[in-house]
Amino acid sequence: MALIFLLIQQIVVASSTFFIARLAQSLTEDTISILYMVLFALSLVAVYVPAYFCVTNTERAKYDAHKLYNDNFHTVFLGKTCLLSSDELQSTATTTLAQESNYTLETVIDSIFDILALVLNVLFNVLVIAWFLDGTLLLGYAVGIIFASLFVHFRRHALKSAAKTDQQSRLNLTTKLFDSWDNVVIFNKHNYTLYNNMVQKSFETAKNNSVKSTSIQHINSSLGMIIRMLPVFVVTAFIFNKNWQDASTMAVLIATLPRQIQLLQMCYALIGYHTSIGVIKTMLDGILEVLQPTTVDLDTYI
């Protein structure tokens, strides 16, 4: 339902680009179209209606996903008493169920929604602008996306490795924090000192791994964006040089220039998500691994 309303929202956003382009064209005809001016203003307001339903349905999806993970957790571990003696599995499974699964599923759902919103926004607006200006603009965006995607694709292994390490260090930290109450409240000096040293080390490790993962994503996104921008700039310069004496085309080009800059910024965000798709998949695989525990030979317990 959220994605249906997202489609409606992005159609409204693209219509605002259409209306402002038509309004710019009317200026070259010694008249101002009041109709397109009113429609442009209405499109800016109307976009908030489907946005409301996008947000509410996305929130429902997050809780439904977490509940489904909880139900699967019960299905996998229900009655598996033989696993009770596995302290490592218990700490990992409970930490994942209580915290990491919710964080991961929210990240996955938000990412899917944001990626589709960016794709639809860029696609619809580029089609509208290219229709008014020159179809060559589509070629510039297509070439840029292809080369940027290839760059990100060849860098995916480093991202996945960093994401896996980041998630594991975060789980280790959370597991240790669950033991904080007994160690802090009882205050056995020797045990507390050992525990506190482990926690401080876990914080430092988790921070370093998180910074490293974020750094790799940012560098890849920035380089991918530069690769993405070059073909668009070349094509835009070509259109400008070709039509600089055409007042109607130049009016549309100037009027839609802020939107094109916005589209480039969205492309940067989209490439950022492209670099993080592998990261998100790794996080998702991490919480699903918990639902596939090692088979235990029950004969040894009988």
C-alpha positions in Angstrom: 0.0 0.0 0.0 2.9 2.4 0.8 4.4 1.7 -2.6 1.1 2.4 -4.4 0.8 5.8 -2.7 4.5 6.4 -3.4 3.8 6.0 -7.1 0.9 8.5 -6.9 3.2 10.9 -5.0 5.9 10.8 -7.6 3.5 11.3 -10.4 2.3 14.5 -8.6 6.0 15.6 -8.2 6.7 15.0 -11.9 3.5 17.0 -12.8 4.9 20.0 -10.9 8.0 19.8 -13.3 5.6 19.7 -16.2 3.6 22.7 -15.1 6.6 24.9 -14.4 8.1 24.0 -17.8 4.8 24.9 -19.5 4.7 28.1 -17.4 8.2 29.0 -18.6 7.2 28.4 -22.2 4.2 30.7 -21.9 6.6 33.5 -20.9 8.2 33.4 -24.4 4.7 33.9 -25.9 4.3 37.3 -24.3 1.7 35.9 -21.9 1.6 34.1 -18.5 -0.5 31.1 -18.2 -2.5 31.5 -15.0 -3.7 27.9 -15.3 -0.3 26.4 -15.2 0.7 28.7 -12.3 -2.3 27.5 -10.3 -1.7 23.8 -11.2 1.9 24.2 -10.2 0.9 25.6 -6.8 -1.7 22.9 -6.3 0.8 20.1 -7.1 3.2 21.4 -4.4 0.4 21.0 -1.8 -1.2 17.8 -3.2 2.0 15.9 -2.8 1.5 15.8 1.0 -1.7 13.7 0.8 -0.1 10.5 -0.6 3.0 11.2 1.6 0.8 10.7 4.7 -0.4 7.2 3.6 3.2 6.3 2.6 4.5 7.0 6.1 1.6 5.3 8.0 1.7 2.1 5.8 5.5 1.9 6.1 5.3 2.0 9.9 2.7 -0.9 9.7 5.1 -2.8 7.5 8.0 -2.5 10.0 6.0 -3.9 12.9 4.5 -6.7 10.7 8.0 -7.6 9.6 9.4 -7.7 13.2 6.4 -9.7 14.3 6.9 -12.2 11.5 10.6 -12.6 12.5 9.5 -13.2 16.1 7.0 -15.9 14.9 9.7 -17.6 12.8 12.0 -17.5 15.8 9.4 -19.3 17.9 8.9 -21.9 15.1 12.6 -22.6 14.9 13.4 -22.8 18.6 10.1 -24.0 20.2 10.8 -27.1 22.3 14.5 -27.3 21.4 15.6 -27.8 25.0 18.9 -29.4 23.9 20.0 -25.9 22.8 19.5 -24.5 26.3 23.1 -25.3 27.3 24.6 -23.3 24.4 25.3 -19.9 26.1 26.8 -18.4 22.9 23.8 -19.3 20.8 21.4 -18.1 23.5 23.1 -14.6 23.8 23.4 -14.2 20.0 19.8 -15.4 19.4 18.2 -13.3 22.1 20.2 -10.2 21.2 19.3 -10.6 17.5 15.6 -11.1 18.3 15.3 -8.2 20.8 17.4 -5.6 19.0 19.3 -6.4 15.8 16.4 -7.9 13.9 14.3 -4.8 14.5 17.1 -2.5 13.5 17.9 -4.5 10.4 14.3 -4.9 9.2 13.6 -1.2 9.7 16.7 -0.4 7.7 15.7 -2.8 4.9 12.2 -1.4 4.7 13.3 2.2 4.8 16.0 1.5 2.2 13.5 -0.2 -0.2 11.1 2.7 0.1 13.7 5.4 -0.3 15.4 3.6 -3.3 12.1 3.3 -5.1 11.2 6.9 -4.3 14.5 8.1 -5.7 14.2 5.9 -8.8 10.6 7.0 -9.6 11.4 10.7 -8.9 14.5 10.7 -11.2 12.8 8.6 -13.9 9.6 10.6 -14.1 11.2 14.0 -13.9 14.0 13.2 -16.4 11.3 12.0 -18.9 9.4 15.2 -18.5 12.5 17.4 -18.8 13.8 15.4 -21.8 10.4 15.7 -23.5 10.6 19.5 -23.3 14.3 19.9 -24.0 16.0 17.0 -25.9 15.8 13.3 -25.8 19.6 13.2 -25.7 19.3 14.1 -22.0 18.0 10.5 -21.4 21.2 9.2 -22.9 23.3 11.2 -20.6 21.5 9.9 -17.5 21.5 6.3 -18.8 25.3 6.4 -19.6 26.0 7.9 -16.2 24.0 5.3 -14.4 25.6 2.4 -16.2 29.2 3.5 -15.5 28.4 4.5 -11.9 26.7 1.1 -11.4 29.7 -0.8 -12.8 32.0 1.1 -10.5 29.9 0.3 -7.5 29.6 -3.3 -8.6 33.3 -3.9 -8.7 33.6 -2.4 -5.1 30.9 -4.6 -3.6 33.1 -7.2 -1.9 34.9 -4.6 0.2 31.6 -3.2 1.3 30.1 -6.6 2.2 33.2 -7.5 4.3 33.1 -4.2 6.2 29.4 -4.5 6.8 29.7 -8.1 8.2 32.4 -7.0 10.6 30.4 -4.0 11.6 27.3 -6.0 12.4 29.3 -8.7 14.3 31.0 -6.1 16.5 27.7 -4.4 17.2 26.2 -7.7 18.2 29.1 -8.5 20.5 28.8 -5.1 22.2 25.0 -5.5 22.7 25.6 -9.0 24.2 28.0 -7.6 26.7 25.7 -4.7 27.6 23.0 -7.2 28.6 25.3 -8.3 31.4 25.8 -4.8 32.8 23.1 -4.9 35.5 24.6 -7.8 37.6 28.2 -6.6 37.2 27.6 -3.0 38.0 25.1 -3.4 40.8 26.9 -6.2 42.7 30.2 -4.4 42.2 32.6 -7.3 42.8 35.7 -5.2 42.1 37.6 -8.0 40.3 34.6 -9.1 38.1 33.6 -5.5 37.5 37.1 -4.5 36.3 37.2 -7.5 33.9 33.7 -6.7 32.7 34.3 -3.0 32.2 37.5 -3.6 30.3 35.7 -5.9 27.9 32.9 -3.4 27.4 35.3 -0.5 26.8 37.2 -2.6 24.3 33.9 -3.7 22.6 32.8 0.0 22.3 36.1 0.9 20.7 36.0 -2.0 18.3 32.4 -1.4 17.3 33.1 2.3 16.8 36.1 1.7 14.6 34.3 -0.9 12.5 31.3 1.3 12.1 33.4 4.3 11.0 35.3 2.1 8.5 32.1 0.7 7.0 30.6 4.2 6.7 33.8 5.6 5.2 34.0 3.0 2.5 30.3 3.6 1.6 30.8 7.4 1.5 34.0 7.2 -0.7 32.3 4.8 -3.1 29.2 7.0 -3.3 31.2 10.2 -3.9 33.3 8.6 -6.7 30.2 7.0 -8.2 28.5 10.4 -8.2 31.3 12.1 -10.0 31.2 9.4 -12.7 27.4 9.8 -12.8 27.5 13.6 -13.3 30.0 13.9 -16.1 27.7 12.5 -18.9 24.8 14.7 -17.7 26.9 17.8 -17.7 28.2 17.1 -21.2 24.7 16.5 -22.6 23.3 19.6 -20.9 26.1 21.7 -22.3 25.4 20.2 -25.7 21.7 21.1 -25.4 22.5 24.7 -24.3 24.9 25.2 -27.2 22.4 23.8 -29.7 19.4 25.8 -28.6 20.9 29.1 -27.2 19.0 31.1 -29.7 15.7 29.3 -29.1 13.9 31.4 -26.4 11.3 28.8 -25.6 13.9 26.0 -25.0 16.2 28.2 -23.0 13.3 29.3 -20.8 12.5 25.7 -20.1 16.1 24.9 -19.5 16.5 27.7 -17.0 13.2 27.0 -15.3 14.0 23.3 -14.8 17.7 23.9 -13.9 16.9 23.8 -10.1 15.0 20.6 -10.6 17.9 19.1 -12.5 20.3 20.0 -9.7 17.9 18.4 -7.3 17.9 15.3 -9.5 21.7 15.1 -9.4 21.5 15.2 -5.6 19.0 12.4 -5.7 21.3 10.5 -8.0 24.0 10.9 -5.4 21.6 9.5 -2.7 20.6 6.7 -5.1 24.3 5.7 -5.7 24.8 5.8 -2.0 22.0 3.3 -1.6 23.5 1.3 -4.5 26.7 1.0 -2.5 24.8 0.0 0.6 22.6 -2.7 -1.0 25.3 -5.2 -0.4 25.6 -3.9 3.2 21.8 -4.3 3.7 21.8 -7.8 2.3 24.7 -8.8 4.6 22.7 -7.4 7.6 19.6 -9.4 6.5 21.6 -12.6 6.1 23.1 -12.0 9.5 19.7 -12.1 11.3 18.5 -15.0 9.1 21.5 -17.1 10.1 20.2 -17.2 13.7 17.1 -19.0 12.4 19.3 -21.8 11.1 21.0 -23.2 14.2 23.4 -26.1 14.1 21.8 -29.5 14.2 22.3 -31.3 17.6 22.7 -35.0 18.0 20.0 -35.8 20.6 21.5 -39.2 21.4 24.2 -37.5 23.4 21.6 -35.9 25.6 19.6 -39.0 26.3 
